[in-house]
Amino acid sequence: MAVIGFLVALEIAARHYGLPGPITNQAQEVIFGPRSGPLLYGGLALMMVVLTWRQRLIALGTAIGIDAVFGLVRLVVDARPNFGNGALWVILGCAVIAVTRRTGRERVLLLKGVGLGLLLVAGHKTGDTWLLITSKTRPAVLDPYVATADHALGNPSWVVGRMVEATGPVGAHTLHIVYGQLPLAAAIFGLYQLRNVAVERRFPSHHLVRTFLVIGLLGPAIYMLFPVVGPVFAYGTGAFGTGGQQWAIADLWPHTPPPIALHSISFDEITPRNCMPSLHTAWATSLFIHSRKGPRVLRYTGTFWLIATLTATLGFGYHYGADIIAGVVFALTIEAAMRAIARGWDRQATQLVAHGTAVFAALLISYRYLPSEMAEHPGVFGPVLLLAMASVVYGYVRTTKLWEPKAAPVQQPELQPEPA
């Protein structure tokens, strides 16, 4: 009910600014061409974890068949080719089946599967709506403060931006795919964690999708407090070379380091203020954490996705180095809280979440009120920022190791004396 209430509130807020909200955007995709076809099929895959293999094949075949029909209609009317309607229809159809044809635990399990699939998609739609609201409600952005603080880290966005530029279109295209399909990657990793749901008839107490949704829910609230558009917009020509140039301070990214300046700047009502913290970094960090318990291919994929996401966020000028550090701390704090909720709070969990929250708040305060000191003394503040992040990483690793179940020693059977 809390999620439904939040979606309704966000829908009303979006309507206030003349924008369609997440509920409207999702409802339109029942008939109109979806903008997130792969994500809809990712939601369908998550829903299918509660089904038997036979039911999964039927559901997937039905979704593909419905999409084929929609595709033919769009071809006839010369509309833009899209896919994903079939996946959404099957998810909604399973909800109807759960209510009308299932009872007891089977109904609850199927509805949980439907809810999980819809929440993955709704979370993405909610994020899009949040971004539009930030652009409408925060006319001034704080990029000069963050760019000045970033001098303490050596202006990593400028450095990585030149590196990505040197790789040419192949490197940039690969990074765009990784960056844009992060929700789909989460669905794939979530499928591995939920692979036994159909057998055990219950969901695990903690999995990746839950953390992804909470990060996407809480992160935009920070955007409202600390609006930042990113180097490519504030100091460049805008993403893909278009948009935002008329609002930029100067065309400096990625070849000329930004000047030290402490003032907010006005910006357009289109560009999202979605930099602080970097939620792509937070999501990729969470994905990396959850991949550690998987097979080797998932561990390697999780590592690759984290490295590629960090490279893309910096190399495309979407984020400053300061955003990356804040994103890592934010992700570990959320992940620790979610694990504590699943296993029960204890003193170690409280200390870890409190420490992560304090470090995150200290980062935001320092970016806002100490950027000039950070830029003037990079040899001091650069290591301090990295050590602050490392302290949260170390605390998370140490605490979660304590939470791991201890293997009980195998007791050897006592030898009975042979009868005389």
N, C-alpha and C positions, 0 to 999 in steps of 0.2 A: 504493500500500500504506500509505503514511503517513496518508492521509486515512481509509482504512478502519480503520486502527488507532485513530485519534483518535475516530472515531464509535463504535467498540466500547467504548473507554475511557469515553466520555461516557455511553453507554448503561448501563454498569455503575455509574458514579457516580450516575446518576439513579435507578437501581433501589435503590441503597443508601438513598436518601431516600424511597423509596416512590413514585417518579414514573416515568411512561413516558419512555423516551429517544427520541432522534431517529429511530432505526431502527424502533422500535415505532410511533411516530406516522406515519412514512411508510408502513409496511406496512399500517396500518389503513385508509389512504386508497385502497387497492386495492379494497376492498368498501364500507367505511362512508363517510358523507358527508364530503368534504374541507372543511377550514376555509380552504383557500387555493386556490380554484378559478382565479382569474385568474393566480396564480403558477404553477400547474401548466400552464396553457396557455402561459405565458411560457417555461417549461422546454421544452415541446413545440416552440415556435417556434425556440428555440435549437438543439434537436436537428435540426430540419428544414433547417438551413443546409447540411448535408452531402448533402441529397437533391436530386434533379432536380425541376423544377416539377410534372411529372406525379406523382411520388412524394409531393410535398408535398400536392397536392390529395387524393390517396388517403388519406394519413395524417390530414389534417384532417377529411375526411369521415367516416372511421372513428371518430375521437375524438368527433365530434358525434353520430354514430349511437349509440355506446355510452352517451354521456351521456343521450341521449333515452330509451333503454331503462331506465337507472337512474332517470331522472326519473319515468317511468310507474310503476315499481315503488314508488317512494317516495310517489307520489300515491295509489296503491292502499292502501298500509299506513299512510297518513296520517303519514308521516315528514317531517322538515324538508327542504324543497327545497334541494338543493346541486348543484354541478356540478364537474367536474374529474377524475372517475374515468376518463373516456374518454381524456383526455390522458395520464394515468399508464399506462393499459393500452397505448396505442400506443408510448410510450417503451420500456416493458418488452418489448413485442413486437419492436421494432426491435433490441433487445439480443439476443433469441433468434435473429432473422434473421441478425444479424452473425456469431453463433457457428456457426450451422448452414448458412447459405447463402452466406456471403462468405468470401473468402480473401485473403491478402496485404494490400496497402495499402488495398484497399476495406474489408476487415474492420476494420483499425485505424482508418480514418477514421470509419466508422459507429459504432464503439465510443467514439471520442472525442466524437462528437456526442451519443450517449446519455449519456456521463459528464458532459458539460457541462450538459445539461438536468437530470439528476438532482442535480448539485452545486448548481445554483441553488436547487432546492427543499430539498435536504438542508441547505444553508447556513442557510436560514430556520428549519428545524426545529431545527438545532443552536443557533441563537441563542435560540429559545424555551426550550430545555432549560437553556442557560447561565443565563438570567434566573431560572428557577425555582431553580436551585442557589444563585445569589447570595442569594436571599431566605431560603433555608434555612440557609446557612452563615455569613451576616454579620448577626447580630442587631442590631448597633449600626451607625449610619450617621453620616457626617461632614457633614451638611448645614449645621449652624451655622458650620463653618469656611468652606465655600464661599460661603454667604450673606454672611458678613462680608467675605470677600475681594471679593465682587461689588459692595460699596459703592464700590470704586475705579472701577468701570465705570458707576456710576449706577443700579444695580439694573435692568438692562434687561428682565428677565422681568416685573417689576412694571409697567414702562412699556408694553411691547408687549402685556401681558395686558389692560390697560385699553383699548388701541387695538382689539384683537380683540373685546373685549366690546362696544365701541361699534359695530362693524360688524353686530352682530346674528347671527341664525342663518344667513344666506346666506354671509357671510364665513367663519364658523366651519365650516360644512359643506364649503365649497370647500377650506379648508386641511386638513380631516380627510381628504378624498379624496387630496390631494397627499401628505400625510404617510404615509398607510397604504399607498399604491400605489407607494412608491419602488422596491421590488424589480421590479415590473412595468415601471417606467420604465427601469430598468437593462437589462432584457431587450430592450426596444425599441431602446435605443441600442446594445446589443451586437449586435442583428440587423443594424444598419446597418454596423457595423465588420466583421461576418463575412459580408457579403452575397456575397463572391466565393469563399467556401470551396468551394462545389460546382463551380465552374469551375476553380479553381487546384488543387483536391484537397489542400489543406493549410490549416492554421489560421495566422493571423498570429502573430508572436512575442509580441505584447502587445496585450491588449484589455481593455475595461472590466470584463467579468465576472470576470476573474482578480483584479483589484484589489478588487472588491466582496467576493469570497470571502475574501481575505486579511484585509481590514479586519474582517469578521465573525468570523474565526477568532481574531485577536489582541486585538481590542477587549475582549471579556468578561474576559480575563485582568487587564486594568486595573481592571475593576469589582471584582474580588476584592481588589485592593490598596487601592482608594479607593472604598468603597461609599457611594453617594449616591442618594437617591430622587427628589429634585426639589422645586421650590417648591410645586407644587399638592398634594403629599402632606405634606411637612414643615411647610408654613405655610398649608395650605388644606384643602379638603373632599375632596380626592381627585379623580381624573380623572372627568369627567362628573358631578361633584357627589356621588359616592358612594365609600365606602371610604377608610380611612386617617385619617378625621377624629379618631377616638379616640386615634390615635397622634401627631397633629400637635402641634407646639409651641404653636401658636395659629392662629386663623383670620385670617390677615393678607393672604394673596395674593388679588387683585392690588392692593388699595387702600391697604395700609399697609406701608411698607418694614420689613424684618425688623430686629430689634435686633442690636447687636453682641454676639456671644457665642462663646465658645470651649470647646465641650464636645461630645462625641458623645452621641447619643440612641438609645434602644432603639426598634425599629420592628417591625412585624408580620412574619410569615413568608410573606406573599403578595406584597407589593409588590417588584418587581425593583429591585435597586441598580444601575441602568443609566444613570447620568448622566455619569460622568467617565471618558472623554471622551464627547461627543455623537457617537454613531456615525451617526445620521441626518445630522448636519452633515458628517461625514467622507464618507459615501456621496454626498450631494448635491454636495459639493466635487469628488469624483472624477468624478461624472457631468458636472459643468460643465466640467472640464478636457478630458474626452474629446469633448465636444460642439463644442469649438473648431475641429476639423478637418472638421466635417460641413457640410452645406448650411445655408442661412440659417434654415430652419424649425427644424432641430435646435439651432442655436446659440441662437435665441430661446427654445426650449423648455428648454434646459439652464439658461439664465439665470433663466427664470421658476421652474423647479423649485428652484434654489438659494435664491432670494429667498423663495419660498413656504415652503420647508422651514425656513429660519431663522426666519421669522415664526411658523410653527406651533410649533416647538420652544420658543420663548420665550413666545409668546402663549397657549399652552395650559398653561404652567407646568411643562412636562416637563423643562426645563433652565435652568440659570443662564447668565449671560453668560460666566463663566469656563469652563464646559463647551464653549461654542461655539468659543472661542479654542483650547482644547486639541484639539477635533475637527478644526479646520482644519489645525493643525500635524501632527496624527497622520496625516491623509489625505495631505498633501503628502509626508511622510516615507515612507509606504508606497508611494505612487505613484512616487516617485523610486527606491526600491529595486527595484520591479517592472520599471521601465524599464531600470535598470542590469543586472538579471539577463537581460533579453531582448537587450540590445545588447552586453553585456560591461562589466565594472567598469573604471573608470579613476579617476584622481585626483579629478576633478571630482565624480564620482558618490559616491565615498567621503566627500569633504568635505561634500557636500550632505546625505547620510543622517546623518552624524555630527552635523552642525549641527542638523538637525531633531530628532534623538534627544536632544541636549543641551538644546535649548529646551523640548521636551516634559517632560523630567525636571525642569527648573528650574521650570516652571509648576506641576507637581504638588507639588513641595517647598515652593514659596512659598504655595500655597493651604493647605497643611497647617501650616506653621510661621511664616508671616508675615502671616496674615490681618488681625490687629488693626492692624499698621503700615500695611497696604494701605488699610484703612478710614479710618484717621486722616489719611492723606496721599493722597487720591484724585488730586490734581493732579500728583503724581509717579508713583504706581504705575499709574494708568489709562493714561497715554501709554506707560509702559514695557511694559505688557502688549501694547498694540496694536503697538508697535514690534518687540517680540519676534516676534509673529506675522508682521508685515510683512517682517521679515528673512528668514524662511523662504519666504514668498511670492516675494520678490525673488530669493532664491537659486535657487528652483526655476525661475522664468521665465528667468533669465539662463543657468542651466546647460542647460536643455532647448533653448534657442535654439542653444547651441554644438553640441548633438547633432544638430540638423537637417542633413540632407544639403545640401551646397553645390551650387548649380547651376553646372555647368561652362560656361565661356564658349564661344560658338559660333565655331569657327574659319572664317575666310573663305578660300575657295579662292584659291590664288595665281594671278595672271593670267599666262598664257603669252604671250610676245611673238609677234606675228603673223609668219609667214614672209615674207621679203622677196620 
